[in-house]
Amino acid sequence: MMTDLAAPPSIDNRRSGASWMWLPLSAAAAGGAAILFLFDPARHDFYPFCFFKATTGLDCPGCGMLRALHQLLHGHVFAAARLNLLLVVCLPFIFWLTARYAVERWRGQQAHWSIPPSWMWTFLALSVVFGTLRNLPGFEWLAP
């Protein structure tokens, strides 16, 4: 006896449980931003320390990032750039990617984080150059 094999029903992923993951993630990000806004990392020692700086004495590309984010949350862009220029330069790109992802999800399109590999390699190269320069004499203005 031959049975009719019909295609399985399609599943609409737009309303799946995965869409609810953004609620706790957004709440955690807002809570982290509130803590960072209220408690200056330069004055409070409950924030994580830089393991690279603790072991080598050198500044990594991320050194000064929490202090820079604190300054940005208070609207001090130039103070933030003084602490970590790479972060301040990269944030508009990060916001653009996040907004693009959110709009795609809102429209019901297949949303994904797509960063071309060439951009990732460029960012890696910039991070290495930035991390190296901020530890060289003459480039003290890049150090946090």
Solvent accessible surface area in square Angstrom, and as a share of the most:
residue,aa,sasa,rsa
1,M,234,1.04
2,M,182,0.81
3,T,99,0.57
4,D,136,0.70
5,L,161,0.80
6,A,85,0.66
7,A,91,0.70
8,P,115,0.72
9,P,118,0.74
10,S,113,0.73
11,I,146,0.74
12,D,81,0.42
13,N,101,0.52
14,R,130,0.47
15,R,207,0.76
16,S,40,0.26
17,G,58,0.56
18,A,57,0.44
19,S,34,0.22
20,W,172,0.60
21,M,89,0.40
22,W,84,0.30
23,L,118,0.59
24,P,82,0.51
25,L,91,0.45
26,S,64,0.41
27,A,64,0.49
28,A,67,0.52
29,A,67,0.52
30,A,65,0.50
31,G,34,0.33
32,G,39,0.37
33,A,39,0.31
34,A,50,0.39
35,I,85,0.43
36,L,15,0.08
37,F,86,0.36
38,L,122,0.61
39,F,81,0.34
40,D,19,0.10
41,P,21,0.13
42,A,71,0.55
43,R,194,0.71
44,H,70,0.31
45,D,143,0.74
46,F,118,0.49
47,Y,37,0.14
48,P,110,0.69
49,F,151,0.63
50,C,41,0.24
51,F,145,0.61
52,F,93,0.39
53,K,90,0.38
54,A,68,0.53
55,T,82,0.48
56,T,73,0.42
57,G,54,0.52
58,L,83,0.41
59,D,14,0.07
60,C,26,0.16
61,P,42,0.26
62,G,26,0.25
63,C,10,0.06
64,G,8,0.08
65,M,74,0.33
66,L,60,0.30
67,R,76,0.28
68,A,0,0.00
69,L,53,0.26
70,H,17,0.07
71,Q,41,0.18
72,L,43,0.21
73,L,74,0.37
74,H,71,0.32
75,G,55,0.53
76,H,93,0.42
77,V,77,0.44
78,F,182,0.76
79,A,41,0.32
80,A,0,0.00
81,A,23,0.18
82,R,121,0.44
83,L,29,0.14
84,N,0,0.00
85,L,65,0.32
86,L,22,0.11
87,L,15,0.08
88,V,28,0.16
89,V,99,0.57
90,C,25,0.15
91,L,27,0.13
92,P,85,0.53
93,F,73,0.30
94,I,82,0.42
95,F,134,0.56
96,W,122,0.43
97,L,9,0.04
98,T,64,0.37
99,A,55,0.43
100,R,70,0.26
101,Y,25,0.10
102,A,55,0.42
103,V,64,0.37
104,E,37,0.16
105,R,79,0.29
106,W,211,0.74
107,R,155,0.56
108,G,24,0.23
109,Q,92,0.41
110,Q,152,0.68
111,A,14,0.10
112,H,102,0.45
113,W,122,0.43
114,S,46,0.30
115,I,60,0.31
116,P,55,0.34
117,P,99,0.62
118,S,71,0.46
119,W,115,0.40
120,M,101,0.45
121,W,174,0.61
122,T,75,0.44
123,F,94,0.39
124,L,90,0.45
125,A,56,0.43
126,L,95,0.47
127,S,14,0.09
128,V,89,0.51
129,V,79,0.45
130,F,18,0.07
131,G,10,0.10
132,T,73,0.43
133,L,50,0.25
134,R,6,0.02
135,N,51,0.26
136,L,80,0.40
137,P,114,0.72
138,G,55,0.53
139,F,70,0.29
140,E,108,0.48
141,W,148,0.52
142,L,13,0.07
143,A,22,0.17
144,P,45,0.28
